[in-house]
Amino acid sequence: MPVKQTKPAPTRRRRRLSPEDRKRELLDSAVTVAAEIGLGKLVHAEVARANNVVVATVFLYFPDAASLVRAVVEEVGSFYRKQCDEYLDGRSSAPGDLRAYGKAFVDSIDTHPQYAAVFLQWAAAVGNEHGIWDMFLEHINYLERKIARRVKALPSGTKGLRTSLVDGFVQLWLGSAFVIIRLKFSGASQKKLRQFLDQTWDLLMALGKT
């Protein structure tokens, strides 16, 4: 996993933080720890170690395992939903919005690899421990609705798509995200990644014209 391992912080005087800032700091660390060791192994002690605080401090903000894990996946989901909202706001053309959204997602894997790593784990949490699979389905449904609205606004050959074709477009678009993360994490060249993105877009456009 291309997420840098967290090492215990050197012993130092802890700076005073507001409760909100302390919780933010702990949550950021929890996302990174989950990316490194897995959501299923995420425990308060690991988050405390990463922040050089006593375990009780983490429990103060996240009272049990469920609240800690759910906070992590909600943070990741919020990150990607905000990204979707920002780029699919309808201020540009539908093709322009969708392509800009795709590029932003690709770039975010470099800037926030820990979010992408947790996203992959979350997508496989079909056992629904702590209810996070239900949360994932709600998250995906949100993205599907936003993307579908922009797909329906695609011009000319794709305008007026049958519902089944809109659904197919959306599912292919979302499915490509998992391939992109795998390619990025496996060290694929930018050329290979661009080729995949272009081919995916061409396939989606062809789908819309059928």
C-alpha positions in Angstrom: 0.0 0.0 0.0 1.6 3.3 -1.1 0.8 5.1 2.2 3.8 6.0 4.2 4.0 4.2 7.5 3.2 6.2 10.6 6.0 6.3 13.2 5.5 7.3 16.8 6.1 11.0 17.2 9.1 12.0 19.2 8.5 12.8 22.8 7.7 16.5 23.1 5.4 18.9 25.0 1.9 18.6 23.6 0.6 21.9 22.3 -2.8 22.9 23.6 -5.6 22.5 21.2 -9.3 23.3 21.3 -11.5 20.2 21.5 -12.5 20.7 17.9 -8.9 20.9 16.7 -7.9 17.9 18.9 -10.6 15.8 17.4 -9.6 16.9 13.9 -6.0 15.9 14.6 -7.0 12.5 15.9 -9.4 11.9 13.0 -6.7 12.8 10.4 -4.4 10.3 12.1 -7.1 7.7 12.3 -7.6 7.9 8.5 -3.9 7.5 7.9 -3.7 4.6 10.4 -6.7 2.8 8.8 -5.0 3.2 5.3 -1.9 1.5 6.7 -3.2 -1.3 8.7 -6.8 -1.7 7.6 -10.2 -0.6 8.9 -10.7 -4.0 10.5 -7.6 -3.5 12.6 -8.2 0.2 13.5 -8.1 0.6 17.3 -7.8 3.5 19.7 -4.3 2.4 20.8 -2.9 2.8 17.3 -4.4 6.3 16.9 -3.0 7.3 20.3 0.5 6.0 19.3 0.4 8.0 16.1 -0.4 11.1 18.0 1.8 10.6 21.1 -1.2 10.8 23.4 -2.6 8.4 26.0 -5.3 6.0 24.8 -7.9 7.7 27.0 -7.6 10.8 24.9 -8.8 9.0 21.8 -11.7 7.4 23.8 -12.7 10.8 24.9 -13.5 11.8 21.3 -14.5 8.4 20.0 -16.1 6.4 22.8 -16.0 3.0 21.2 -14.7 1.0 18.1 -17.9 1.7 16.1 -17.7 5.5 16.6 -14.0 5.5 15.6 -14.4 3.4 12.4 -17.6 5.2 11.4 -16.0 8.6 11.8 -13.1 7.5 9.5 -15.4 6.3 6.7 -17.6 9.3 7.1 -14.6 11.6 6.8 -13.5 9.8 3.6 -17.1 9.9 2.2 -17.4 13.6 3.0 -14.2 14.3 1.1 -15.4 12.6 -2.0 -18.9 14.0 -1.9 -17.5 17.5 -1.6 -15.3 16.9 -4.6 -18.3 15.7 -6.5 -20.4 18.7 -5.5 -17.6 21.1 -6.5 -17.1 19.8 -10.0 -20.6 18.7 -10.9 -22.3 22.0 -10.0 -23.5 22.7 -13.5 -21.5 25.9 -14.0 -19.7 24.4 -17.1 -20.9 22.2 -19.9 -21.8 18.6 -18.9 -18.8 17.1 -20.7 -16.5 19.7 -19.2 -17.9 19.1 -15.7 -17.5 15.3 -15.9 -14.0 15.4 -17.3 -12.9 18.0 -14.7 -14.4 15.8 -12.0 -12.5 12.8 -13.3 -9.2 14.7 -13.4 -9.7 16.0 -9.9 -10.4 12.5 -8.6 -7.1 11.3 -10.2 -5.1 14.2 -8.8 -6.6 13.6 -5.3 -5.1 10.1 -5.2 -1.7 11.8 -5.2 -2.6 14.5 -2.7 -4.7 12.3 -0.4 -3.6 8.6 -0.9 -4.8 7.7 2.5 -8.4 8.6 1.5 -8.1 6.4 -1.6 -6.8 3.5 0.4 -9.6 3.7 2.9 -12.1 4.1 0.1 -11.0 0.8 -1.4 -11.4 -1.0 2.0 -14.7 0.6 2.7 -16.0 -0.6 -0.7 -15.2 -4.1 0.3 -16.9 -3.9 3.8 -19.8 -6.1 2.8 -19.9 -7.7 6.2 -21.4 -4.4 7.4 -19.4 -4.3 10.7 -20.4 -1.2 12.6 -22.9 -0.5 9.8 -20.2 0.9 7.4 -21.5 -1.0 4.4 -24.9 0.7 4.8 -23.0 4.0 4.9 -21.1 3.1 1.8 -24.3 2.4 -0.1 -25.7 5.7 0.9 -22.5 7.4 -0.2 -22.5 5.7 -3.6 -26.2 6.5 -4.1 -25.4 10.2 -3.5 -22.7 10.1 -6.1 -24.9 8.2 -8.6 -27.6 10.9 -8.3 -25.2 13.8 -8.9 -23.4 12.1 -11.8 -26.7 11.0 -13.4 -27.9 14.6 -13.5 -24.8 15.7 -15.4 -25.0 12.7 -17.7 -28.6 13.6 -18.6 -27.3 17.0 -19.7 -24.8 15.7 -22.2 -25.4 17.3 -25.6 -26.5 16.0 -29.0 -26.0 12.3 -29.4 -26.2 11.6 -25.7 -29.2 13.8 -24.9 -32.4 12.1 -24.0 -30.7 8.8 -23.0 -32.9 6.0 -21.9 -32.8 5.4 -18.2 -31.0 2.1 -18.6 -28.2 3.9 -20.6 -27.9 6.6 -18.0 -27.5 4.0 -15.3 -24.9 2.2 -17.4 -23.0 5.4 -17.9 -23.0 6.1 -14.2 -21.9 2.6 -13.2 -19.1 2.6 -15.7 -17.9 6.0 -14.5 -17.9 5.0 -10.9 -16.4 1.6 -11.6 -13.5 3.2 -13.4 -12.5 4.9 -10.1 -11.5 1.6 -8.6 -9.3 0.8 -11.7 -7.7 4.3 -11.5 -6.8 3.8 -7.8 -5.3 0.4 -8.6 -3.3 1.8 -11.5 -2.0 4.7 -9.4 -1.1 2.5 -6.5 0.7 0.0 -8.7 2.9 2.8 -10.2 1.3 3.0 -13.6 2.9 5.7 -15.8 1.0 8.9 -16.5 0.8 7.8 -20.2 -0.9 4.6 -19.3 -3.3 6.4 -17.0 -4.2 9.0 -19.6 -4.8 6.3 -22.1 -7.2 4.6 -19.7 -9.0 7.8 -19.0 -9.4 8.6 -22.7 -10.5 5.1 -23.5 -13.0 5.1 -20.7 -14.4 8.5 -21.9 -14.7 7.3 -25.5 -16.5 4.1 -24.3 -19.0 6.2 -22.3 -19.6 8.5 -25.3 -20.1 5.5 -27.5 -22.6 4.1 -25.0 -24.5 7.3 -25.1 -24.9 7.2 -28.9 -26.3 3.6 -29.0 
